[in-house]
Amino acid sequence: VQAYDPVKGRYSAILLDNTEDEIIYLPPTSIKQINILDATSFAISYAWQAQSLDKLYIILIVLLAISWRKQDIIIHRMSEIVTVMVLLLGVSFIGRFLLSEYNLVKEKAESMVGTRNPISTVEMIEYRVEHYFSTSQWAKVALLLTFTFILISMGAVALAFCGDDSISGAVWLAWTFVADPGTHADAPEGFLVRFVSFSITLGGMLIFALMIGIISDYIGNKIDELKKGKSRVIESDHSVMLGWTDKSIAIIQQISLANESEGGGTIVVLADAPKEDLEEHLALAMSQERGSALELMGTNVVFRSGNPLEESELQRVSVLTARSVIVLSPESLSPDEADANQVRQVMALKALDGVNGNECPPVVVEVQDVDNSELFTLVAPDFAEVIVAHDLIGRFMLECARYPGLACVLESMMGFEGSEFYFEEWPELKGKSFLDITCRFDDAVPIGIKSNSGEVSINPKNDHIIQEGDKILVLAEDNDTYEVNDGSYETNKKIESPPAAEDAKQVEKIMFLGWRRDMADLITQLDGYVAKGSELWLFNTVPVEERNELLKDQGHKSELKLDNLLVYNVVGNPLIRRDLSRIVSVDHDGETVSLDEVDSILILADSVSIENGATVMSCDSRSLSTLVSELQQTATHPLMFLLTHSFVFNTFSSSYRISRSACMTRRKKLWVLPLLSNLFHQ
C-alpha cells in the first residue's frame, strides 16, 4: 500500500509478505530510509484532511514506526503484530464512534442556530451522555472500558517514545501501572518516563475507583430487584394467587393444610404491592400466639410484585404450569369496578390458554356482585369457576340462622381440617349404580357424581348408572386416604328408609342488625325460606328513604316483591343500649318489638361504615359491641348469629374467641360465621 505525501513530495509504503510471515516497513526504491517523524506527521495530516478513519493503513504506519527501535528494523515477533492490530481496532472503533457523535452534535447545533434557545456544545454532550446512560444498561461498562483503553494506549505510546520499549512491551508496562499503583516505583530512570508512569498510575486509580462504583451499583440493583420480586418463578404444580386481600392469609392456611399430606407445596402470590409488604404480612401472621398463628406445614410461599392483568407478569409466575389459579377481587374498588377488573383478568388468563401447547389450569374467580356473574360466561364460557362470595355467604348466613349448628357443619366440610370433598374418576365403577358404590369405599362416603359434561348431581337416585368419565364426589379425610375396595361386603339386614317428615313452616320474627350491600338479594332469599306472615325487622342507621334506593341498587333492580315476609324498618344504632331497649318501626303504625320476641338475630358487618371510611377491624369491633349490647338486654335470647367481616386469620380467631367467651358467660346460643375464604381453593 502506497501513500503520497504532497507536502514533502515523496511516498511512504508498507509491504506485507505472507510467505515469510513478516511485515517490513520499506522506503520507496529510490530512498533507503523513511524518517519516523515524517511518517507520523504525514499520517496525522492526512487523517485530519480526510476526516475519515477508513484508511486504516495511516494509523498502522504510525504504530509500526513507533514500535521499531530503529528505522530499518524488521519485526519478527508475533506479539508486536497482535498488539498493533488490537490497538488499531480499538482506536478505529472509538474514533468512528466519536466522529459519528461529533457529526450528530454538529448537525443538531447547526439546526438550533437562530432559535431563541441556542444550545452549547457542553449541553449537547451532556444530553448525549444522559441518553446512553438511560437507554443502555451497559453504558457504564462501555465508558469504563473506553477510558481504560484510552489510558493504556496513550500511556503505551508515551512510554514507547520516551523509552526503549517496543509497543507490546509499552502496552504491558502501561497495564501494570494501571492495575497495580505500586508498580510505577520500578519505572526506568528518566524524568519523562517517570512522569508518564506517574500519570498512568493516577489515571488507573481513578479507573479502578469508577469500576468499584459500577460493580457496587450493579450488585445493589440486582439485590433490589430480588427484593422487589422481579425475577421469574421456576415452579410447576403450584398454586397461584392473583391479588392480595384480607382473605389471603386464610387461603394460604387452607392450601397449606391441603398440601400437608404431600409433604408441602408452593404457593405463588402475584400482587400489585411491594414484595416487602407482602412478606411482612405473612411474617406477622406466622408470629402470632400459638393457636392463632399461621402454620405453613412445609408449604413454601413465594411473592412477586407486579400487575396481574399483564400477560408478561402471568408468565413470570408460571401460570401455565400451575395446579390452580385463585383470582381475588380488589377491595379498594367499588363492586362494579372490581368485577370489571376481574373480567379483564379472566380474559388475560384466557389469552394464555394453549400457549406453547399448555392449557391453563383451573381458575377460580371471586366476584362481588351476583348480577355481574353472567359477564364471565359471555367472555370465557366454561373457563373459570365464578364465586360470588358476598352472595354465597349471605345465603349461608340465612341457612345457618334458621338451622342452628349448620355453621359448624359447613366450616368443618369446607376447610381442610378433618374431612372434605374430593372428585375422582374410578374406571372400575363404570356401569355400577349409585346404590352399588355406596359401600365401595371403606374410608370415604360417596355423596354425588360429576358427569363428563361437568354437571354435578348431589345425592342422585339409587339407579343412577356411572358412565365413562364420571367422577365420584366423596367426603374423605384426604385425596390419598381412600380407594375402592374389592366389593366383598355383606349387609346384616335390610333396613328401609323412614319417610321424610316435612316440617310445617312456622311464622318467624327475624331481625337484621346492620346493613349489607346486597340486602335486596338477602331479603329475597329469606322470603323463599319462611312461612307466610313472617316478619323481618331491619335495624340500622340508614334512613328509610335511602333504603329504598339502596334496595333498587341505583335503578339496576326492580321493587322488592315479597310473598311471605313483612318488612319493618327501624332507624337506630345497634351499638346504643337505649335504641335496643325500645325498638319501634317507622312504618306499620309504629309497631314495636322486643328482643325476647325475635326468633333470630343476624348481626351484619355494616357496609355503611366501610363506605364511610371504617376499616375491617373496626367493623368487627362494631359487631362485637353490638353482641355485648344484646347480651346485656336479655338473658334468654333464643339465637344470635354474628357475621364477621374480617378475613385475617388472627383477627377472626380473636373475634371468634371473644364472641364465644362472651356468650358462655351468659349461656347464649351464638353462631359465628366468617366469610369462608377456603371455598376459593376447595
Secondary structure by P-SEA (a helix, b strand, c coil): cccccccccccccccccccccccccccccccccccaaaaaaaaaaaaaaacccccaaaaaaaaaaaaccccccccccaaaaaaaaaaaaaaaaaaaaaaaaaaaaaaaaaaaccccccccaaaaaaaaaaaaaacccaaaaaaaaaaaaaaaaaaaaaaaaaccccaaaaaaaaaaaaacccccccccccaaaaaaaaaaaaaaaaaaaaaaaaaaaaaaaaaaaaaacccccccccbbbbcccccaaaaaaaaaaaaaccccbbbbbbbccccaaaaaaaaaaaaacccccccccccbbbbbbbcccccaaaaaaaccccccbbbbbccccccaaaaaaaaaaaaaaaaaacccccccccbbbbbbccccccccccccccccbbbbaaaaaaaaaaaaaaaccaaaaaaaaaaccccbbbbbbbbcccccccccccccccccccccccccccccccccccccccccccbbbbbbccccccccccccccccccccccccccccccccbbbbbcccccaaaaaaaaaaaccccbbbbbbbccccaaaaaaaaaccccccccccccbbbbbbbccccccccccbbbbccccccccccccccbbbbcccaaaaaacccaaaaaaaaaaaaaaaaaacccccbbbbbbccccaaaaaaaaaaaaaaaaaaccbbbbbccccccccc
